[in-house]
Amino acid sequence: MDINNLQSLALPEEKKAWFVHDRFGMFVHWGLYALPARHEWVKSREELNDADYQKYFDHFDPDLYDPSEWARRAKAAGMKYVVLTTKHHEGFCLWDTKATDFKVTNTPYGRDLLGPFVDAFRAEGLRIGFYYSLIDWHHPDFTVDPRHPQRNHPDALKINEGRDMQRYAAFMREQVRELLTDFGQIDIMWFDFSYPQWKLGELVGKGHQDWESEKLVRLVRELAPDIIINNRLDLAGLQPDIVTPEQYMPRARPLRDGRRVVWEACHTLSGSWGYHRDEDTWKSTEQLVQMLVGTVAMGGNLLMNVGPTARGTLDHRAIAALAAYEEWMTLHERSIVGCTQSDFAAPADCRLTQNGDRLYIHLFNWPYRHLHFDALAGKVEYAQFLHDGSEVTWLRPSSNTLWANTQFPVGEDQMTFVLPVRRPQIVVPVIEVKLKAGSTSGIQD
């Protein structure tokens, strides 16, 4: 593989400016697995064969599907783009593809789901991304491997006789061509995923050779030159447009070869991507907001997932989580959108974001009366709480100024903000600091 030639397929940084600016997106995992409602990997986890799984296809009828409602809730939550699972690992397709009969138009629902989804979210001003699984447990040419539902079948190796991954790779390119041709401008192509390191007896996982990843990327670039492609195609020689840590909060900004990368954390509201009726690890409002803030404070984006039900609705718990984002983002969006990591060192229990001369201090824990911020003295023009615009004052640095009863001076380089004793009724309060001219060099893009 010619690495230099492959690297020419990377998207220029300026083409990703909208993504870095927008910061917050909605992930949507929806498919036949909404009917069993016990995890999107149910076919693999329970080692179901196609005949076992057929009942979900035969009964798929999301009669309450209203993508306009989903789009309105996403926009209200402050989300700026959306990524939908057009095909997940089960192989079921949400559009009227010509490449397979395992598609929504052959279910009792009988209609395309993808077109109305795209139209609804575009109408609310959100950019569109398509998730497409490289894995397909239904396709007759997809070989049994360590994650396949039939991996423990006594005749697993015999099942693979006659299966052809080259035919399957061609099938994927045909479907990707449809997705990037029939639905207007698509902004993100989110492939999932490669696992060449996995082994089970004589069965081995799949990587770029199986997917013919270079051909796939070249096709995507041909059809959509400005689209963002993620990093899950197992192409070591290609600098990915974005890297995508999953269900993981890094402690620092991800790097590649020592250089900062554009990155996006993807997370679930609970412990499952697809609708899981009985799963009960739903995140608190505080966790949800802190995850968004913490990601942007490290220069990243957050893609937060919802898993619609089999009838096409959003579960009441998902609606409550989106409403929590809406309540906070309505007042604090400008501390997220357009912001990035700051070079200033955050005070204890705080996270910082910055947009030009605006520094945002997010208080994860509420201190008693004073917030000490080193290296900020003399750089602040004005400070206020973002939720209500009320002024936040500070003690003036002076070797002659002592705190009453403590006898500790306020350091010459230290900014000490004066806070109310009681925390405002905000899950994560934010202080917006207007920096003086020449004090904004702390931005890390």
C-alpha positions in Angstrom: 0.0 0.0 0.0 1.4 3.4 -1.0 1.1 5.4 2.3 1.9 8.7 0.7 -0.7 8.2 -2.0 -3.2 7.1 0.7 -2.6 10.1 2.8 -3.8 12.3 -0.1 -7.3 11.1 0.7 -7.2 12.9 4.1 -9.6 15.8 4.4 -7.8 19.2 4.7 -8.2 20.8 8.1 -10.2 23.8 6.9 -12.9 21.4 5.6 -13.5 20.3 9.2 -13.9 23.8 10.6 -17.7 23.5 10.8 -17.4 20.2 12.8 -14.9 21.7 15.2 -17.2 24.7 15.7 -20.4 22.8 16.2 -19.1 20.5 19.0 -22.4 18.6 19.8 -24.2 16.0 17.8 -26.9 13.4 18.1 -26.2 9.7 17.4 -29.2 7.5 16.5 -29.1 3.7 16.7 -32.2 2.2 15.3 -32.9 -1.2 13.7 -34.7 -4.5 14.1 -33.0 -4.9 17.5 -35.5 -2.3 18.9 -38.1 -5.1 18.9 -36.3 -7.6 21.3 -35.2 -4.4 23.2 -32.3 -6.1 24.9 -29.2 -4.6 23.2 -28.3 -3.9 19.6 -25.9 -6.9 19.7 -28.7 -9.2 20.6 -28.2 -11.4 17.5 -24.5 -12.0 18.4 -24.9 -12.1 22.2 -27.7 -14.8 22.0 -26.1 -16.5 18.9 -29.3 -16.2 16.9 -29.4 -17.5 13.3 -31.3 -15.8 10.5 -34.4 -17.9 11.1 -34.4 -16.9 14.8 -34.1 -13.2 13.9 -36.7 -13.2 11.1 -39.6 -12.6 13.4 -38.2 -9.1 14.1 -38.2 -8.3 10.4 -41.7 -9.7 10.0 -43.1 -7.5 12.8 -41.1 -4.2 12.2 -43.8 -1.5 12.0 -42.8 1.8 13.6 -46.2 3.4 13.2 -45.5 6.3 15.4 -42.3 7.4 13.6 -42.1 11.2 13.5 -38.5 12.3 12.5 -39.6 15.9 12.8 -40.2 15.5 16.5 -36.7 13.9 16.9 -35.2 16.7 15.0 -36.9 19.4 17.1 -35.7 17.8 20.3 -32.2 17.5 19.0 -32.1 21.1 18.0 -33.6 22.2 21.3 -30.9 20.2 23.1 -28.2 22.3 21.3 -27.2 19.5 18.9 -25.9 20.8 15.5 -25.5 17.5 13.6 -26.9 14.0 13.5 -25.5 10.5 12.7 -28.0 7.7 12.0 -27.4 4.0 11.7 -28.4 3.4 8.1 -27.3 -0.2 8.5 -26.1 -1.8 11.8 -24.3 -5.1 12.3 -27.5 -7.0 11.9 -27.5 -6.0 8.2 -31.0 -4.4 8.2 -31.2 -1.3 6.0 -33.4 1.7 6.8 -33.7 2.8 3.1 -34.9 1.2 -0.1 -31.6 -0.1 -1.2 -31.3 -2.0 -4.4 -28.5 -4.2 -3.1 -30.5 -6.4 -0.7 -34.0 -7.4 0.2 -33.2 -7.1 3.9 -34.6 -3.6 4.1 -37.4 -1.6 5.6 -39.5 -1.4 2.5 -40.1 -5.2 2.7 -41.3 -5.0 6.3 -44.9 -4.4 7.4 -43.9 -0.7 7.6 -43.3 -0.8 3.9 -41.8 2.7 3.5 -38.4 4.3 3.4 -37.2 5.7 6.8 -34.1 7.4 5.7 -35.4 10.1 3.3 -37.9 11.5 5.8 -35.2 11.5 8.5 -32.8 13.5 6.4 -35.5 16.0 5.3 -36.6 16.5 8.9 -33.2 17.1 10.4 -32.2 19.4 7.5 -35.3 21.4 8.1 -34.1 22.1 11.6 -30.7 23.2 10.3 -28.7 20.1 11.4 -26.0 18.6 9.3 -26.4 15.0 8.3 -24.1 12.0 9.0 -24.6 8.4 8.0 -23.4 5.5 10.1 -22.7 2.4 8.0 -21.6 -0.9 9.6 -18.8 -2.8 7.9 -20.2 -5.8 9.7 -23.2 -7.6 8.3 -24.4 -10.8 10.1 -27.2 -11.3 7.5 -25.3 -11.1 4.2 -24.6 -14.5 2.6 -21.0 -13.6 1.7 -20.0 -12.2 5.1 -17.8 -14.9 6.7 -18.3 -16.2 10.2 -15.7 -14.7 12.5 -15.1 -14.3 16.2 -18.0 -11.8 16.7 -20.5 -13.5 14.3 -23.6 -15.0 15.8 -22.6 -18.4 14.4 -19.1 -18.4 15.8 -19.7 -21.3 18.0 -21.7 -23.4 15.5 -20.0 -26.8 15.1 -19.9 -26.3 11.3 -18.7 -22.6 11.4 -15.7 -23.3 9.1 -17.9 -25.3 6.7 -20.5 -22.4 6.7 -17.7 -20.2 5.3 -17.1 -22.4 2.3 -18.3 -20.5 -0.7 -18.6 -17.2 1.1 -16.6 -14.4 -0.6 -15.6 -11.2 1.2 -14.6 -9.6 -2.1 -18.2 -9.9 -3.2 -19.3 -8.5 0.1 -16.9 -5.5 -0.2 -18.4 -4.8 -3.6 -21.8 -4.9 -2.0 -20.8 -2.4 0.6 -19.5 0.0 -2.1 -22.8 -0.3 -4.0 -24.7 0.6 -0.8 -22.4 3.5 0.0 -22.8 4.8 -3.5 -26.6 4.8 -2.9 -26.2 6.6 0.4 -24.0 9.3 -1.0 -26.0 9.7 -4.2 -29.7 9.6 -3.3 -30.0 11.8 -0.2 -28.3 15.1 -1.1 -25.2 16.4 0.7 -24.0 14.1 3.5 -21.5 15.7 5.9 -20.2 12.7 7.8 -19.6 9.0 6.9 -19.2 7.1 10.1 -17.9 3.5 9.4 -18.0 0.8 12.1 -15.7 -1.1 12.8 -12.5 -3.2 12.3 -11.2 -6.0 14.5 -8.3 -7.9 12.8 -6.8 -8.7 16.2 -9.7 -10.8 17.4 -9.4 -14.6 17.2 -11.5 -17.6 18.2 -9.9 -20.9 17.3 -9.4 -20.8 13.5 -11.7 -17.8 13.1 -10.1 -14.4 12.7 -11.4 -10.9 12.8 -11.6 -8.5 9.9 -9.7 -5.4 8.8 -8.9 -3.3 5.9 -8.1 -6.1 3.5 -11.6 -7.6 4.1 -13.4 -4.3 3.7 -11.1 -3.2 0.8 -11.0 0.0 2.8 -8.8 2.0 0.3 -11.3 1.4 -2.5 -14.1 2.4 -0.1 -12.4 5.6 0.9 -11.6 6.5 -2.7 -15.3 6.0 -3.6 -16.4 8.2 -0.7 -14.0 10.9 -1.7 -15.2 10.7 -5.4 -18.8 11.1 -4.4 -18.4 13.5 -1.6 -15.0 15.3 -1.6 -15.7 17.4 1.5 -17.2 14.6 3.7 -15.7 13.7 7.1 -14.7 10.1 7.4 -14.0 8.5 10.8 -11.1 6.3 11.8 -12.5 2.7 11.9 -11.5 1.4 8.5 -8.1 -0.1 9.8 -6.1 2.2 7.5 -2.9 2.8 9.4 -1.4 4.9 6.6 -4.3 7.3 6.5 -4.5 10.2 8.9 -8.2 10.0 9.8 -10.4 13.0 9.5 -11.6 12.4 13.1 -10.8 9.9 15.8 -13.7 8.4 17.8 -13.2 7.1 21.4 -16.3 5.2 22.3 -17.8 5.0 25.8 -14.6 6.5 27.2 -13.6 9.9 28.6 -9.9 10.5 28.0 -7.9 12.3 30.7 -6.3 14.5 28.1 -6.7 15.5 24.5 -6.0 12.6 22.1 -2.8 12.9 20.1 -1.4 11.1 17.1 2.4 11.1 16.6 2.5 13.9 19.2 0.1 16.1 17.3 -3.4 17.2 18.3 -6.2 15.6 16.2 -9.8 16.4 15.6 -11.8 14.0 17.8 -15.3 13.1 18.8 -16.3 11.1 21.8 -19.4 8.9 21.3 -21.5 7.9 24.3 -24.9 6.5 25.3 -27.5 8.0 27.6 -27.6 4.6 29.3 -25.5 1.4 28.8 -26.8 0.4 25.4 -26.9 2.0 21.9 -30.1 0.5 20.7 -33.3 0.6 22.7 -33.0 -1.6 25.8 -36.2 -1.7 27.7 -34.7 -3.1 31.0 -31.3 -1.5 31.0 -31.0 0.8 34.1 -27.7 2.7 34.1 -29.1 6.0 32.7 -26.8 8.9 33.3 -27.8 11.7 35.6 -28.2 15.3 34.4 -25.0 16.3 36.1 -23.1 13.5 34.3 -24.6 14.4 30.9 -23.7 18.0 31.1 -20.2 17.4 32.6 -19.4 14.9 29.8 -20.2 17.6 27.2 -18.2 20.3 29.0 -15.3 17.9 29.7 -15.1 16.9 26.1 -15.1 20.4 24.7 -12.6 21.4 27.4 -10.2 18.9 25.7 -10.9 20.3 22.2 -13.3 17.5 21.3 -16.9 17.0 20.1 -19.6 14.9 21.8 -21.9 12.6 19.9 -24.6 11.5 22.3 -26.8 8.6 21.4 -30.5 7.9 21.5 -32.1 4.5 20.7 -35.7 4.8 19.5 -38.3 2.2 20.3 -39.8 -0.3 17.8 -42.8 2.0 17.3 -40.6 4.9 16.3 -40.7 7.0 19.5 -38.1 8.2 21.8 -38.2 6.5 25.2 -39.3 8.8 28.1 -35.9 8.5 29.7 -34.2 9.7 26.5 -36.7 12.6 26.2 -35.8 13.6 29.8 -32.1 13.5 29.0 -32.5 15.6 26.0 -34.6 18.0 28.0 -31.8 18.3 30.6 -29.4 19.3 27.8 -32.0 21.7 26.5 -32.3 23.4 29.9 -28.6 23.8 30.3 -27.7 24.6 26.7 -30.4 27.3 26.4 -28.4 29.4 28.8 -24.9 28.1 28.2 -24.5 27.3 24.5 -21.9 29.9 23.9 -19.6 28.2 26.3 -19.7 25.1 24.1 -20.4 26.0 20.4 -17.4 27.7 18.8 -15.3 26.9 21.8 -12.2 24.8 22.3 -9.5 23.9 24.8 -7.9 26.7 26.7 -4.2 26.9 27.6 -4.9 28.4 31.0 -4.7 25.9 33.8 -8.2 25.2 35.3 -8.8 25.8 39.0 -9.6 22.7 41.1 -12.9 21.0 40.1 -13.4 23.3 37.1 -13.2 22.9 33.3 -12.3 25.6 30.9 -13.4 26.4 27.3 -12.5 29.4 25.3 -13.6 31.3 22.2 -11.3 34.2 21.4 -11.4 36.7 24.2 -14.1 34.8 26.1 -13.0 32.3 28.7 -15.6 30.1 30.3 -15.1 28.6 33.7 -17.4 25.6 34.3 -17.7 24.8 38.0 -18.2 21.1 38.6 -18.1 21.5 42.3 -19.2 24.7 44.2 -16.5 26.3 46.4 -17.2 28.3 49.5 -17.2 32.0 48.5 -13.9 32.1 46.6 -12.6 30.6 43.3 -8.8 31.0 43.0 -7.4 31.2 39.5 -3.7 31.4 39.0 -2.0 33.4 36.2 -5.1 35.4 35.4 -4.5 38.6 37.4 -4.5 41.7 35.3 -6.0 39.9 32.3 -9.7 40.2 33.1 -11.9 43.1 31.8 -15.2 41.8 33.2 -16.8 38.6 34.5 -20.4 37.4 34.9 -22.4 34.3 35.4 -23.6 33.1 32.0 -27.0 31.9 33.1 -28.2 35.3 34.2 -25.6 37.9 33.2 -25.0 38.9 36.8 -21.6 40.3 37.6 -18.9 38.3 39.3 -16.4 40.4 41.2 -12.9 39.5 42.3 -10.4 40.5 45.0 -7.7 42.9 43.8 -4.2 41.4 43.9 -2.1 43.3 46.3 0.6 42.4 48.8 -1.1 44.7 51.3 -4.5 43.0 50.9 -5.3 40.4 53.5 -8.3 38.2 53.8 -10.2 38.9 57.0 -9.2 36.5 59.8 -6.9 34.4 57.5 -3.8 36.6 57.1 -3.2 35.0 53.7 -2.5 37.6 51.0 -3.9 37.4 47.5 -1.0 36.6 45.3 0.1 39.2 42.7 -0.6 36.7 39.8 -3.7 35.2 41.3 -7.3 36.0 40.5 -9.8 35.3 43.3 -13.4 35.5 42.2 -16.0 36.2 44.8 -19.0 33.8 44.6 -22.3 33.6 46.5 -22.3 31.2 49.3 -25.1 29.1 47.7 -24.7 27.7 44.3 -27.1 29.0 41.6 -29.8 26.5 40.7 -27.8 25.4 37.7 -26.4 21.9 37.3 -23.0 23.3 36.1 -22.7 27.0 36.6 -20.5 28.9 34.2 -18.5 32.1 34.7 -17.9 34.0 31.5 -14.7 36.0 31.6 -14.1 38.8 29.1 -10.3 39.0 28.7 -8.4 42.1 28.0 -6.8 42.7 24.7 -3.6 40.7 24.3 -4.6 38.1 26.9 -6.2 35.6 24.6 -3.1 33.6 23.6 -4.4 30.6 25.6 -6.5 29.0 22.8 -5.5 25.5 21.6 -7.2 24.6 18.3 
